Amino acid sequence: MRRKKPASDGPAGQRDESAEAASADAPSWADVPAVVGLLPDDDVATVCARLDLCDSSRVVLRARRGVGALAARAPWRTLVQHARDNGQQLYLVAGPSWMRSLARREGVRLLRRVPRGPNDFHRPLPAFGEIARAVLLLAVVGLGGAALLFAAPSATIIVPVTPRHRQVEVTFTADRAASVPNPDSETIPAERRLITVQRTFLLATTGRASAPYETAQAELSFVNQSSRPVTIPRGTAIEANSGVRFLTDADLSLPGTPGAVGRVSAEADRKGAVGNAPAGTINGLPASLGGLVAVSNPAAATGGSDLDLAYVTQKDLDQARALARSAIEDIALHQLEHGDPARFVFPGTSRTDEFKVAFDRKPAAITVYFQAVVTAQVSVLTATETDLLAVSRPAGTLLGPSTYPLPDATQVTAVEIKEYNPYLDRLRGTATVDIGYAEGVTPALVRAYAQASLHDGLGASLERHFGLPAPAVVRVSPRFAPFVPWLAARVHVRLVAR
């Protein structure tokens, strides 16, 4: 075990006084600190052996992970006592929290990092109790300050006034590169808003066609021209002058008497109005009956009809796509304007970034109406009314000295785009601002008049003095100190439009 070396004496057996003076004036770390690394499987004897090899009086123990042999206070007590016998002071850097806690209890000082030299003195880590006391003190001071601020007496006077109006025209530049409004350059920040719109359009088709629908009916009259009986079987085809054939519905037997007449109903062999035939035009006999009988239709063949159909054309789909593309931007702008009333939308700066149309019918589909489902992403340049009013504040200085602008009665009534640069996404325009102001009433005048005291009749007194449309509302908080707000200068006057 290495022992601490005694101080050297002079020739007369006395210690070197100059050496003692130099030792007293030297820093607390007189030599370069030694660093001893701790491994997880080290035992106490191994660590003590490493301490014996150190010539420095300051030994820094560095542990990246916990050491199992130092998981209790007894090993640390042994290690600290061994270091004291060597005349060494132990320091600990890093290590888990439980290891630092055990080391602190046995007098081992904690450091934030390994010192770089004898003059690299770093403040040790504060104890948990010191941190807790500091945090508690800060919390108490903060809560006390907040309580004092909250409980400090104050007065608020709400003065209703009848606003007057004056319109001014302001020139502005809306620029996406700007972040805050600048009244000097008349520049306001602009933002491009993106909105996704989905709408369904119901459109009428323009394609028209007709299709056979019902079959024509006729009554045929047969006349026997021979002296023997004639049988006309069911389904016999009699041709009309139009080329349409009529098929008999039943068998017809004519007696063998010349001039014998028989009648039977017949139906056209095809549907549609083409089967309708005038009287006397259905007389074409088949070859098997030629010379035996004569046939004709005494009345016109009727009942044949066509159905008018509407269908989708390719032109309908193209026109629907163009119509939806022009309408979707208006829908998006309307939605943006009503979604955020405090933000202005510049219509001339809109663009459609994505546009998709899905039809529920294909070309040639038979239908009167068809649907177009449109999904689009529309972006447009916007600016807030607050920024426009901030740019128009210099125009408010045109008011007289005894006037006071009223923000709640001031608004932008119209915006007009003069020039737009789509590449820079920047525009110049003019805005018409309706400035609302109070004349003869200002917060300074009200505060000066009410300096005397806060009494119950102050609101009515202000009404009479300034000609207000209603009594002013005076609120004092807390109510037990009505005069303190004047002394503390915590009197707030707010003018509101009535």
Phi and psi in degrees as a GROMACS rama.xvg file:
@    title "Ramachandran Plot"
@    xaxis  label "Phi"
@    yaxis  label "Psi"
@TYPE xy
-81.5548  129.895  ARG-2
-101.801  157.918  ARG-3
-72.6467  130.095  LYS-4
-74.8583  136.855  LYS-5
-73.3593  160.376  PRO-6
-71.2953  143.871  ALA-7
-74.5439  143.945  SER-8
-103.013  160.007  ASP-9
-78.0473  -174.48  GLY-10
-64.0415  -28.7738  PRO-11
-88.0549  11.5674  ALA-12
82.3559  6.20494  GLY-13
-102.528  155.304  GLN-14
-74.4776  150.785  ARG-15
-71.6648  109.316  ASP-16
-65.2162  -34.519  GLU-17
-64.5183  -36.301  SER-18
-65.7035  -40.0883  ALA-19
-65.2855  -39.5752  GLU-20
-63.5761  -42.055  ALA-21
-64.4769  -37.453  ALA-22
-67.4422  -35.6698  SER-23
-69.9755  -35.1996  ALA-24
-82.9093  -13.6271  ASP-25
-70.2275  160.06  ALA-26
-65.537  171.502  PRO-27
-66.7118  -27.0241  SER-28
-103.528  98.6669  TRP-29
-80.9264  -18.5449  ALA-30
-133.152  174.038  ASP-31
-69.4165  127.857  VAL-32
-67.9847  145.481  PRO-33
-95.4225  146.018  ALA-34
-116.35  125.555  VAL-35
-117.552  122.323  VAL-36
-85.7915  139.477  GLY-37
-109.016  128.18  LEU-38
-101.745  155.841  LEU-39
-60.3779  -30.2506  PRO-40
-98.3346  12.6198  ASP-41
-71.517  145.889  ASP-42
-106.7  177.018  ASP-43
-66.0905  -39.2088  VAL-44
-63.5415  -38.9535  ALA-45
-65.2711  -41.6882  THR-46
-66.2838  -40.2299  VAL-47
-64.5048  -35.3626  CYS-48
-65.9115  -36.6973  ALA-49
-68.4217  -34.3592  ARG-50
-64.287  -35.6713  LEU-51
-66.3498  -25.3429  ASP-52
-82.1441  -7.96909  LEU-53
-91.3402  129.904  CYS-54
-90.6269  -9.48391  ASP-55
-83.8536  150.249  SER-56
-83.7839  -8.12884  SER-57
-117.897  117.413  ARG-58
-119.297  124.186  VAL-59
-103.466  118.798  VAL-60
-89.9418  124.872  LEU-61
-116.711  120.343  ARG-62
-127.156  114.762  ALA-63
-77.9083  -31.0379  ARG-64
-131.812  172.876  ARG-65
-69.5794  147.629  GLY-66
-107.046  120.09  VAL-67
-63.2334  -33.6858  GLY-68
-71.1981  -15.669  ALA-69
-109.619  34.1489  LEU-70
-89.9823  10.5458  ALA-71
-141.813  167.789  ALA-72
-73.2747  -31.8315  ARG-73
-60.8575  -47.982  ALA-74
-59.8785  -39.0194  PRO-75
-64.6572  -38.2503  TRP-76
-63.405  -41.2691  ARG-77
-63.2888  -42.4716  THR-78
-66.1268  -41.1414  LEU-79
-67.8518  -39.8039  VAL-80
-65.3261  -38.3266  GLN-81
-63.3228  -40.8227  HIS-82
-65.4481  -38.853  ALA-83
-64.4324  -39.796  ARG-84
-61.7479  -31.1736  ASP-85
-83.7854  -3.07806  ASN-86
71.9691  35.4257  GLY-87
-117.054  148.87  GLN-88
-109.814  128.913  GLN-89
-94.6025  141.944  LEU-90
-130.967  151.409  TYR-91
-126.049  132.658  LEU-92
-120.106  134.647  VAL-93
64.4028  -152.25  ALA-94
87.5491  158.977  GLY-95
-67.7246  167.302  PRO-96
-65.043  -38.5491  SER-97
-65.668  -33.2892  TRP-98
-71.4217  -39.581  MET-99
-65.2567  -38.0687  ARG-100
-63.9646  -43.6988  SER-101
-65.0574  -40.9913  LEU-102
-65.1543  -40.4302  ALA-103
-62.2249  -39.5989  ARG-104
-63.6211  -28.7163  ARG-105
-96.1888  12.295  GLU-106
92.6334  8.45403  GLY-107
-82.7754  127.293  VAL-108
-82.0723  144.644  ARG-109
-102.51  137.644  LEU-110
-120.481  154.62  LEU-111
-75.0766  -36.4231  ARG-112
-151.798  171.994  ARG-113
-73.2141  128.78  VAL-114
-62.942  147.893  PRO-115
-93.2389  -15.0939  ARG-116
-171.256  -178.913  GLY-117
-66.3316  -24.7093  PRO-118
-99.6691  6.44207  ASN-119
-91.1497  78.8203  ASP-120
-94.5728  115.033  PHE-121
-109.695  144.984  HIS-122
-68.4246  129.156  ARG-123
-64.3426  162.681  PRO-124
-63.3853  134.367  LEU-125
-68.6218  153.073  PRO-126
-70.5137  158.94  ALA-127
-61.1334  -37.3971  PHE-128
-64.0744  -38.5828  GLY-129
-65.0665  -41.8488  GLU-130
-62.6145  -44.1718  ILE-131
-62.4097  -41.3857  ALA-132
-65.7224  -39.6069  ARG-133
-65.129  -43.3034  ALA-134
-63.1564  -42.6224  VAL-135
-63.4407  -40.8763  LEU-136
-63.7734  -43.6202  LEU-137
-62.1672  -40.8285  LEU-138
-63.7645  -42.5118  ALA-139
-64.7967  -42.883  VAL-140
-63.7957  -43.6686  VAL-141
-63.5756  -45.6925  GLY-142
-64.7635  -38.4108  LEU-143
-64.7203  -42.0028  GLY-144
-64.132  -41.2564  GLY-145
-64.101  -39.5148  ALA-146
-65.5084  -40.7822  ALA-147
-64.5314  -41.6009  LEU-148
-65.0812  -39.5085  LEU-149
-69.817  -37.8502  PHE-150
-89.7851  -4.45163  ALA-151
-64.8428  134.514  ALA-152
-64.1007  141.198  PRO-153
-149.878  160.534  SER-154
-132.736  140.199  ALA-155
-125.866  125.557  THR-156
-114.493  115.986  ILE-157
-99.7557  115.119  ILE-158
-108.331  113.555  VAL-159
-79.1354  133.761  PRO-160
-132.977  154.569  VAL-161
-90.4493  113.006  THR-162
-74.5528  147.863  PRO-163
-108.263  158.138  ARG-164
-127.141  147.644  HIS-165
-147.475  129.411  ARG-166
-96.6384  133.428  GLN-167
-130.408  152.651  VAL-168
-106.375  127.494  GLU-169
-118.039  132.733  VAL-170
-93.299  135.077  THR-171
-140.909  161.903  PHE-172
-125.067  120.009  THR-173
-95.5918  117.161  ALA-174
-131.417  130.583  ASP-175
-69.9457  -21.2305  ARG-176
-77.2687  -16.5311  ALA-177
-81.0364  145.868  ALA-178
-109.706  -28.9458  SER-179
-135.291  153.234  VAL-180
-68.553  139.819  PRO-181
-122.982  103.022  ASN-182
-63.8127  -27.8152  PRO-183
-66.8696  -45.8776  ASP-184
-94.1041  0.874255  SER-185
56.5758  42.3396  GLU-186
-112.679  135.533  THR-187
-124.279  148.201  ILE-188
-72.0084  137.471  PRO-189
-113.967  152.355  ALA-190
-135.451  133.462  GLU-191
-90.9358  113.643  ARG-192
-91.6621  136.024  ARG-193
-110.913  130.894  LEU-194
-135.04  139.317  ILE-195
-99.509  124.528  THR-196
-119.45  136.026  VAL-197
-131.906  123.652  GLN-198
-137.424  154.575  ARG-199
-116.598  124.019  THR-200
-107.357  134.757  PHE-201
-106.398  118.125  LEU-202
-124.731  151.295  LEU-203
-90.8437  145.917  ALA-204
-83.9664  156.392  THR-205
-114.388  -11.976  THR-206
-72.381  135.256  GLY-207
-131.781  141.629  ARG-208
-157.278  161.592  ALA-209
-120.298  148.642  SER-210
-136.158  140.916  ALA-211
-57.0371  137.558  PRO-212
-123.119  -55.8646  TYR-213
-120.638  157.582  GLU-214
-99.1256  139.592  THR-215
-75.7465  147.212  ALA-216
-119.136  146.185  GLN-217
-146.089  156.865  ALA-218
-112.087  124.795  GLU-219
-105.021  140.774  LEU-220
-114.565  120.835  SER-221
-105.139  140.017  PHE-222
-123.932  124.138  VAL-223
-74.2359  125.086  ASN-224
-108.576  9.69157  GLN-225
-120.098  175.858  SER-226
-99.7474  11.7598  SER-227
-124.095  155.59  ARG-228
-64.1844  144.959  PRO-229
-126.884  133.848  VAL-230
-113.168  125.652  THR-231
-104.486  109.935  ILE-232
-71.7328  160.166  PRO-233
-64.5829  138.126  ARG-234
89.4293  8.27265  GLY-235
-66.2543  132.224  THR-236
-94.2285  122.424  ALA-237
-113.252  124.354  ILE-238
-92.7848  136.503  GLU-239
-89.6964  169.325  ALA-240
-63.264  -25.1957  ASN-241
-79.1886  -5.90957  SER-242
96.4178  -9.978  GLY-243
-77.8329  133.001  VAL-244
-97.6341  142.409  ARG-245
-111.833  132.127  PHE-246
-105.488  129.277  LEU-247
-67.8325  147.335  THR-248
-89.8357  -15.9616  ASP-249
-152.134  166.274  ALA-250
-71.4133  145.414  ASP-251
-132.117  126.205  LEU-252
-112.382  126.138  SER-253
-105.96  132.166  LEU-254
-65.751  162.123  PRO-255
-80.6402  48.2169  GLY-256
-120.241  124.806  THR-257
-58.9745  135.343  PRO-258
88.2209  0.990983  GLY-259
-66.8245  137.037  ALA-260
-117.562  139.473  VAL-261
-141.665  147.478  GLY-262
-123.711  146.332  ARG-263
-150.181  147.34  VAL-264
-82.7742  152.847  SER-265
-141.834  157.961  ALA-266
-128.777  140.324  GLU-267
-65.0147  148.894  ALA-268
-81.8652  0.895377  ASP-269
-142.819  154.812  ARG-270
-85.4424  161.245  LYS-271
111.589  170.867  GLY-272
-68.9592  -12.4423  ALA-273
-64.0375  -21.3053  VAL-274
-79.4663  -13.3444  GLY-275
-69.2599  132.733  ASN-276
-139.458  142.359  ALA-277
-67.948  166.629  PRO-278
-64.8996  142.696  ALA-279
77.3989  11.4524  GLY-280
-108.754  1.44134  THR-281
-107.888  93.9512  ILE-282
-147.079  16.6433  ASN-283
-89.4372  108.999  GLY-284
-87.1659  152.398  LEU-285
-72.967  165.511  PRO-286
-64.3291  -28.192  ALA-287
-69.1544  -22.0113  SER-288
-107.784  3.41355  LEU-289
-64.1827  129.138  GLY-290
84.6279  -10.9704  GLY-291
-95.465  -41.4204  LEU-292
-136.642  164.864  VAL-293
-121.989  146.787  ALA-294
-136.54  151.659  VAL-295
-166.377  165.343  SER-296
-109.111  110.423  ASN-297
-62.6123  -32.2699  PRO-298
-118.348  162.07  ALA-299
-68.5676  145.846  ALA-300
-81.0467  125.189  ALA-301
-132.183  176.132  THR-302
100.05  -14.9785  GLY-303
-77.4548  133.96  GLY-304
-145.966  158.782  SER-305
-113.817  154.06  ASP-306
-107.853  125.915  LEU-307
-79.8863  128.144  ASP-308
-118.896  145.673  LEU-309
-111.783  139.657  ALA-310
-144.064  162.341  TYR-311
-83.2651  132.372  VAL-312
-109.132  163.298  THR-313
-63.8718  -31.8203  GLN-314
-64.5759  -36.7325  LYS-315
-60.8986  -43.213  ASP-316
-67.4288  -39.9339  LEU-317
-66.2687  -43.1156  ASP-318
-66.0579  -36.7928  GLN-319
-65.1422  -38.7777  ALA-320
-65.2781  -42.4373  ARG-321
-67.1252  -40.752  ALA-322
-64.9305  -41.5439  LEU-323
-66.9723  -36.1607  ALA-324
-66.4895  -37.9568  ARG-325
-76.1858  -30.0618  SER-326
-84.2689  -26.0741  ALA-327
-68.7074  -32.8299  ILE-328
-66.8841  -41.1655  GLU-329
-62.6401  -38.7754  ASP-330
-65.3684  -41.7567  ILE-331
-65.3991  -42.0938  ALA-332
-64.1395  -41.5355  LEU-333
-63.0077  -40.062  HIS-334
-67.2353  -38.7556  GLN-335
-66.7448  -42.0732  LEU-336
-63.4685  -40.8994  GLU-337
-83.3911  -19.9886  HIS-338
-75.6909  -31.0703  GLY-339
-139.199  86.8522  ASP-340
-62.5449  -23.1938  PRO-341
-80.7369  1.63266  ALA-342
-118.482  133.379  ARG-343
-88.6661  142.333  PHE-344
-112.709  129.534  VAL-345
-99.1527  102.352  PHE-346
-61.1439  -34.3796  PRO-347
-69.0423  -4.89338  GLY-348
-107.673  9.47064  THR-349
-78.5482  149.754  SER-350
-149.778  147.867  ARG-351
-96.2494  112.786  THR-352
-83.9562  -29.3468  ASP-353
-146.575  136.393  GLU-354
-144.3  121.783  PHE-355
-133.718  138.491  LYS-356
-127.931  131.649  VAL-357
-123.161  125.3  ALA-358
-100.967  145.089  PHE-359
-87.9005  -3.06579  ASP-360
-133.521  150.012  ARG-361
-99.9388  165.448  LYS-362
-57.4014  142.162  PRO-363
77.7387  2.01246  ALA-364
-71.6656  134.36  ALA-365
-82.3451  112.182  ILE-366
-168.251  154.821  THR-367
-85.9998  -37.2258  VAL-368
-127.063  156.417  TYR-369
-142.303  157.938  PHE-370
-109.424  143.414  GLN-371
-123.038  114.71  ALA-372
-95.503  116.439  VAL-373
-110.27  130.246  VAL-374
-124.08  123.098  THR-375
-142.883  150.719  ALA-376
-113.066  116.227  GLN-377
-115.913  133.007  VAL-378
-118.79  146.816  SER-379
-148.852  149.645  VAL-380
-79.4508  133.21  LEU-381
-134.095  162.457  THR-382
-149.104  154.781  ALA-383
-88.9468  151.812  THR-384
-66.9514  -30.8669  GLU-385
-61.4549  -41.4184  THR-386
-67.5061  -38.539  ASP-387
-64.0657  -39.6064  LEU-388
-68.6583  -33.0924  LEU-389
-64.4628  -36.9783  ALA-390
-70.8004  -29.6439  VAL-391
-85.0549  -1.03725  SER-392
-60.5077  -37.5728  ARG-393
-59.1434  -30.0998  PRO-394
-66.602  -27.653  ALA-395
-70.8587  -17.8322  GLY-396
-71.6288  -9.82038  THR-397
-71.0326  -10.9981  LEU-398
-72.6975  163.806  LEU-399
-71.8006  169.912  GLY-400
-68.9454  -26.4899  PRO-401
-94.7838  19.7925  SER-402
-111.173  159.917  THR-403
-141.435  123.774  TYR-404
-69.3256  144.299  PRO-405
-110.99  107.432  LEU-406
-61.6973  -36.2257  PRO-407
-74.497  -9.59884  ASP-408
-110.688  9.06856  ALA-409
-108.453  133.985  THR-410
-152.677  159.431  GLN-411
-90.7398  121.895  VAL-412
-96.9469  -25.3571  THR-413
-155.513  146.571  ALA-414
-133.191  132.868  VAL-415
-130.24  131.392  GLU-416
-87.3789  125.951  ILE-417
-96.8198  -39.3534  LYS-418
-151.865  137.141  GLU-419
-134.191  129.75  TYR-420
-107.828  104.084  ASN-421
-68.8951  -23.2644  PRO-422
-74.8358  -40.6652  TYR-423
-90.6161  -8.49151  LEU-424
54.1899  51.9707  ASP-425
-137.387  144.205  ARG-426
-139.551  156.568  LEU-427
-117.853  141.46  ARG-428
-158.98  -178.916  GLY-429
-124.777  146.241  THR-430
-127.722  136.144  ALA-431
-94.939  117.387  THR-432
-110.277  125.39  VAL-433
-94.3578  102.447  ASP-434
-86.7332  122.707  ILE-435
-97.2417  134.711  GLY-436
-146.928  159.743  TYR-437
-106.325  138.993  ALA-438
-113.762  128.601  GLU-439
84.7323  -1.88834  GLY-440
-132.951  121.04  VAL-441
-134.603  157.835  THR-442
-57.1557  -35.6047  PRO-443
-65.9011  -40.6386  ALA-444
-66.7736  -40.6987  LEU-445
-65.6189  -42.6981  VAL-446
-64.7366  -39.4293  ARG-447
-66.9943  -38.5957  ALA-448
-68.5984  -34.4001  TYR-449
-91.7494  11.0722  ALA-450
-65.4883  -23.6008  GLN-451
-59.8052  -59.3184  ALA-452
-168.4  169.812  SER-453
-105.398  95.7688  LEU-454
-110.794  171.465  HIS-455
-64.8634  -28.4165  ASP-456
-95.0766  14.4607  GLY-457
-65.323  -38.3175  LEU-458
-60.8129  -46.25  GLY-459
-68.2553  -35.2448  ALA-460
-64.939  -40.1476  SER-461
-64.537  -36.9091  LEU-462
-61.6759  -43.7944  GLU-463
-71.2352  -39.8643  ARG-464
-69.2811  -42.9585  HIS-465
-100.413  -1.25962  PHE-466
66.4818  45.6574  GLY-467
-76.9766  155.028  LEU-468
-72.4213  -15.3379  PRO-469
-156.742  160.559  ALA-470
-62.3646  146.253  PRO-471
-73.5593  150.45  ALA-472
-100.871  122.665  VAL-473
-113.069  122.441  VAL-474
-122.963  123.451  ARG-475
-114.606  131.813  VAL-476
-134.794  125.376  SER-477
-76.3766  162.102  PRO-478
-72.456  -16.3587  ARG-479
-80.6472  -6.12717  PHE-480
-128.77  72.3416  ALA-481
-71.1923  -20.7471  PRO-482
-99.1153  -16.7385  PHE-483
-64.5232  -36.4725  VAL-484
-54.4345  -36.1019  PRO-485
-68.191  -37.5341  TRP-486
-69.4781  -36.1227  LEU-487
-87.8138  -0.357107  ALA-488
57.9861  34.157  ALA-489
-106.867  59.6017  ARG-490
-115.615  122.688  VAL-491
-112.107  127.742  HIS-492
-113.89  128.745  VAL-493
-128.226  124.274  ARG-494
-96.0935  128.334  LEU-495
-123.846  143.517  VAL-496
-74.1555  137.981  ALA-497
